[in-house]
Amino acid sequence: MSSHSNSKIELHKVGQSFVTNQHSVSLFSDLSFSIEQGRSYAITGPSGSGKSSLLMLASGLEQPFSGEVVYSYNGQIQPISHIRSEIGFIFQQFHLLPEFDALNNVALPLKLRGDKQALAIAKEWLEKVGLGHRLKHKPAQLSGGEQQRVAIARALVFNPKFIFADEPTGNLDAQSAGEIADLLFACCRDKGAGLVLVTHSDYLAQQAQQQLRFNAGECQWLSTELGSKCHA
Ligand SMILES: Nc1ncnc2c1ncn2[C@@H]1O[C@H](COP(=O)(O)OP(=O)(O)OP(=O)(O)O)[C@@H](O)[C@H]1O
């Protein structure tokens, strides 16, 4: 049992549906599980099945259609918005600031916290993701895979309690993808972050302790003691 297991994000009977002018899309319903600090989770399944949507609501960035998402610490419940600053996000679109170079993009979360060592720590993280030679490049001067690695360094630089990553190795070659996967799982294992990955990569998904797979309109836990049911 993880020493962080008293710190978790809880999803209670969560469902997500979208109603547009023409028709409604129902992605999943009645999904209940906890994301504990220090544990890793992979969300897998076909394109369009709802993986990114689940990530957005589990991280509190979007509201579920039904049910609720809360943060629980030692049994005390708080709104998920209370831990927004403790969550590292890695999006499919990297959302880097175009006017800032790689170093300052990564340093920004630390500067916002008033960390005097921001630039030095950001440099270390850019070296960890293999970009020590690209510190002064702006996003437009970086390749897609390099931008992805800057976004990963920015998400990890402040030792977040939780990391939500949407296809974090999607733009990378096999070797870089392996190195980034090692970094993400090290944050979970060594620093106690809760890690939630959306991925099409079996290699990445199999490294997670638990896998929630969307499959032919249903979703199921593959390696789980959670026993959660979900209806799509
Ligand atoms: N805001 C929205 N309004 C209407 N429909 C939406 C909205 N967001 C997502 N959808 C629909 O929900 C479905 C699931 O989208 P989602 O991005 O969660 O899929 P995914 O499993 O992550 O796919 P991929 O692997 O291609 O990234 C899609 O068909 C999408 O069109």
The ligand as a Tripos MOL2 file, in Angstrom:
@<TRIPOS>MOLECULE
LIG
   31    33     1     0     0
SMALL
NO_CHARGES

@<TRIPOS>ATOM
      1 N1        -17.1580   19.1650  -26.3750 N.pl3     1 LIG1
      2 C1        -17.6300   18.1750  -27.1300 C.ar      1 LIG1
      3 N2        -18.8190   18.2950  -27.7580 N.ar      1 LIG1
      4 C2        -19.3120   17.2850  -28.5320 C.ar      1 LIG1
      5 N3        -18.6840   16.1070  -28.7260 N.ar      1 LIG1
      6 C3        -17.4820   15.9230  -28.1290 C.ar      1 LIG1
      7 C4        -16.8960   16.9460  -27.3000 C.ar      1 LIG1
      8 N4        -15.7110   16.4690  -26.8200 N.ar      1 LIG1
      9 C5        -15.5690   15.2300  -27.3400 C.ar      1 LIG1
     10 N5        -16.6310   14.8980  -28.1170 N.ar      1 LIG1
     11 C6        -16.8240   13.6270  -28.8270 C.3       1 LIG1
     12 O1        -16.6200   12.5710  -27.9240 O.3       1 LIG1
     13 C7        -15.9280   11.4950  -28.5770 C.3       1 LIG1
     14 C8        -14.7560   11.0730  -27.7270 C.3       1 LIG1
     15 O2        -13.7280   12.0660  -27.8180 O.3       1 LIG1
     16 P1        -12.3370   11.8750  -27.0670 P.3       1 LIG1
     17 O3        -11.4360   12.9830  -27.5060 O.co2     1 LIG1
     18 O4        -12.5730   11.7110  -25.6160 O.co2     1 LIG1
     19 O5        -11.8500   10.4850  -27.6790 O.3       1 LIG1
     20 P2        -10.4710    9.6990  -27.5340 P.3       1 LIG1
     21 O6        -10.7870    8.3060  -27.1320 O.co2     1 LIG1
     22 O7         -9.5260   10.4620  -26.6740 O.co2     1 LIG1
     23 O8         -9.9500    9.7150  -29.0500 O.3       1 LIG1
     24 P3         -8.4720    9.7840  -29.7030 P.3       1 LIG1
     25 O9         -7.8040    8.4650  -29.3940 O.co2     1 LIG1
     26 O10        -8.7780    9.9230  -31.1750 O.co2     1 LIG1
     27 O11        -7.7510   10.9780  -29.1370 O.co2     1 LIG1
     28 C9        -15.5730   11.9720  -29.9680 C.3       1 LIG1
     29 O12       -16.4480   11.3630  -30.8940 O.3       1 LIG1
     30 C10       -15.7890   13.4660  -29.9250 C.3       1 LIG1
     31 O13       -16.2880   13.9650  -31.1320 O.3       1 LIG1
@<TRIPOS>BOND
     1     1     2 1
     2     2     3 ar
     3     2     7 ar
     4     3     4 ar
     5     4     5 ar
     6     5     6 ar
     7     6     7 ar
     8     6    10 ar
     9     7     8 ar
    10     8     9 ar
    11     9    10 ar
    12    10    11 1
    13    11    12 1
    14    11    30 1
    15    12    13 1
    16    13    14 1
    17    13    28 1
    18    14    15 1
    19    15    16 1
    20    16    17 2
    21    16    18 1
    22    16    19 1
    23    19    20 1
    24    20    21 2
    25    20    22 1
    26    20    23 1
    27    23    24 1
    28    24    25 2
    29    24    26 1
    30    24    27 1
    31    28    29 1
    32    28    30 1
    33    30    31 1
@<TRIPOS>SUBSTRUCTURE
     1 LIG1         1 GROUP 0 **** ****
